[in-house]
Amino acid sequence: MTRSDDMRRAPRALITGVGGFTGRYMAARLAADGYRVWGTVRAGESVGDDGVPGGITALAADLLDPEALAHAVEAVQPDVVVHLAAVANVANGDVARTYVVNVVGTRNLLDVLANQRHVPRAVLLASSANVYGNATPGVIDEAVAPQPANDYAVSKLAMEYVAKRWNAQLPLVIARPFNYTGVGQSTDFLLPKIVEHYARGDRTISLGNTEVSRDFSDVRDVVDAYARLVAAAPRGETVNVCSGTGWTLGEVLDMLSRIAGYQIEVKVDSRFVRANEVRHLVGSNAKLRSIVGESVRVPIDETLRWMYGEARKRVLDR
């Protein structure tokens, strides 16, 4: 059997938002698992600049264009779908777009998938642990009732409810990732912003509340969990994707001070203190482990060291 025959027989994966931070890692992971991978990008996006991994076929299809989505899905006939495309920044100022993309865009995708001749064996929808809000002071499992505290979280919970319409037609699994990071994440997000300040050797940084506690994971662990979930295909399940360990921003700053070799001065800026700040967000990964098994996780200090090293190289190359 030739290599081309092997490729034709390989399972097909479709990733929405393949040019995004998580999408690039997801594409590389599924390709390494033996999938032929296609990914959607918005019409007009420069795929080369988006860093889509080599060997991945990019398709122009906006979530808000059902016809383009239908053409993309028909062309791929995916065996698995990982839906990552979304407005993903909690602080995004365009509230209307957040709701339209995250809710209506997901609805468009599910409607297209349900009406194709080839039904995927697994469709993973990336929601968010932000749906829990300030629900509980303890470790959060999937039985905790959501209490979304911002528009992004409300849009993701609404997306979950919309998806229930297709539970009978599609093998859906909803992933609720807690905070995660890694090389390539925008400095609009908190940890890359802090890492960038250290990489530049800045003496001060403006932050909000450094005592908030978050469950931080490495992006490589998150896509590993997603890949395992689509392999297991636990139909109709909602699953936390998290480390199970909480870190305050103060502890993260201490780690980076050790990595960079100096202490940065933190200035509290009221602009970064959100009115509906989720104070404590740490998840239970017991259900995830029961479905996909145990895995070796990247320690957060190792993730920060990786990010700092890459950011430092960019600074020195300028």
Secondary structure, 3 states (H helix, E strand, C coil): CCHHHHHHHCCEEEEECCCCHHHHHHHHHHHHCCCEEEEEECCCCCCCCCCCCCCCEEEECCCCCHHHHHHHHHHHCCCEEEECCCCCCCCCCCHHHHHHHHHHHHHHHHHHHHCCCCCCCEEEEECCHHHHCCCCCCCECCCCCCCCCCHHHHHHHHHHHHHHHHCCCCCEEEEEECCEECCCCCCCCHHHHHHHHHHHCCCEEEECCCCCEECCEEHHHHHHHHHHHHHHCCCCEEEEECCCCCEEHHHHHHHHHHHHCCCCEEEECHHHCCCCCCCEECECCHHHHHHHCCCCCCCHHHHHHHHHHHHHHHHHHC
